[in-house]
Amino acid sequence: MKRKPYTTPVWWLSIILFLKSALTAVVIVAFWQMSRTDRLNTGASQQLIRAQWISLGGYFIILFSEVIIYWRLRYYQLNRRLIWGHLTGWIIAIIGMPLLYAIATIWVSSQFPAEKVQSGLATLTSIQVGVMWGVLIIGHLCFVLVLVDAYKKKNHPEQNTDDDAENFLNDYNA
């Protein structure tokens, strides 16, 4: 009987990649619009747009390689808690933190006086980056443990020797 493949991580990583691409597209369009309306220096906006493209390329390479790895491991007996730890790290870092950062930015901008907004946003940025990297590191430690678990040597029962193979029906003789 053939094992049913476990492809859940492949689909979730593909969804995360799609959402990251969509969020990056929104940011790139926002920077482009701000540069057209003179709210942002054209040189600075080009640097920000280039940084977003480079970031998206890096995420794409990492996520796509993890999709391929999980696809190759789909028939292995894997620890699903570790897989979900890895996926949760990606979800929090790629989707949750940017959304929380946007909400916190709106809140800081509306609650603090103009002279304190910049320092508040700098603090928020530091917190966001720290939490994002912490979650990514913990998630990828789970991924490493999934790989170690998948490729560790399994205890296999002893194989029949040639003498046993010739007499395999002896157990059934009455």
N, C-alpha and C positions, 0 to 999 in steps of 0.2 A: 504494500500500500504506500503510495507516494504521499509525502508530507505536503500540506497546503502551504503555499508561500506566504510569508508575512511581509506585505508590501506597504503597511501603514507609514513607516518612516519615509519611504520614497515619496508618497503623496503629500505628506505634511511638509517635507523639505521643498517640494515643488511649489506648494502653495505659499510658503514663506518667501521663496525666490520671486514669485509673481508679485506678492505684496510689497516686497522691498523694491522691486523695479517700479511699481506704480507710485510708491511714496517718493522715490528718487526723481521720477518724472515730474511729480508735482513741485518738488523743490527746484528743479532745473527751470521749469516754466515760471515759477515765482521769481527766481533770480533774473531770468531773461526779461520778464515784464518790468521789474524794478529798474533794470538798466535802460530800458526803453523810455521810462518816465523820469529819468534823471534823479531817482531816489537813491540810486547806488552808482558809484563810480563804475564806468564801463570796464576798466582794467580789473577792478576788484570783483565785479560780477563774473568776468571771464575766468578768473582764478577760482572762484567758488564753483562755477559750473564745471570746470575741468576737474576740480577735486571731487565733485559728486560723481562724475563719470568714472574716475579712477577707483573711487570707493565701490561703486556698483560693480565694476569689473572684478575687483578683489572678492567681493561677496559672491558674485556669480561663479568664479572659479572654485571657491571653497565649497559652496552649496552643491554645485554640480558634481564635484568629485565625491562628496558625501552621498549624494543620490546614487552614483555609480557603485560605491562601496556597499551601501545598504542593498542595492539591487543584487549584487553578487552574493550577499549573505542571506538572501530571503529564505533559503531552505534550511538554514542553520537554526539550532535551538538557541535563541538569544534571550538574555534577561530583558524583559520588556520594561521594567522599571528604569533601568539604565537608559534604554532608548528614549523613554519619555522624559527622563532628566535632561538628555541631550536636546530633544525637541523643545522642551519648555525653556531651556536656556536661549535657544534661537528665537522663540516667539517673544519672550520678554525683551531681549536685546534689540531685535529688529523692528518689532511692531509696538510692544508695550511702552518701552522707554521713550521713543520719539513722540508718541501720543501723550504720555504723561508730561513730557517736557513742554509740548505745545500748550497744554492746559495750564501748567505751572507758570509758563511765560506770560500768558494772558492774565493770570491771577496776580503775579508780581507787578506787571505793568499797571494794573488797575488799583492795586492796594498801596503802593509805595509812592512817595514823591519822586519827581523826575530825576533829582540828583542821586537818589539811592537805587534807581532801577538798574543802572549799569552794574553796580556791585552785586545786586541781587541776582541778575542774570548770569554774571560770572560765577557766582556760587552755585546756581542751578546747573550751569554747564559742567562744572567740576563734579557735582554729585551725579549727574546723568552719565558722564563718561566713566566715572568710577564704578557705578552700579552696572553699567553695560558691560564693561570689561570683566568685572567680577562674575557676572552671570555667564558670560561667554566662556570664561576659563572653567567654571564649575561644570557647565554643559559639555565642554570638550573633554574634561576629565572623565565624564560618564561615557563619552564616545570612545575614548581610549580603553576604558574598562570593557565596553562592548566588544571591541576588536580583540582584546586579550582573551576574553571569555570565548569568543568564536573560534579563535585559532589555537587555543590550548589543546594539548593532547587529551583525547578522550580515552577512557579505559575501554578497550575492546575485549570481548571474550576471546579466549584462545581459539585459534583456527584449528580445524581438523588436520591431522597428519595424514599421510598417504594410506597408512594401515587402517585408520579410522574411516577414511573415505570409502575404502573397498567394502567394509563391513557395516555400513550405515543402517542396514535393515536388521542387524542383530538384536537391536533393542526391541523390535516388534515380533520376534519369534516367540511362539508360545511354547 
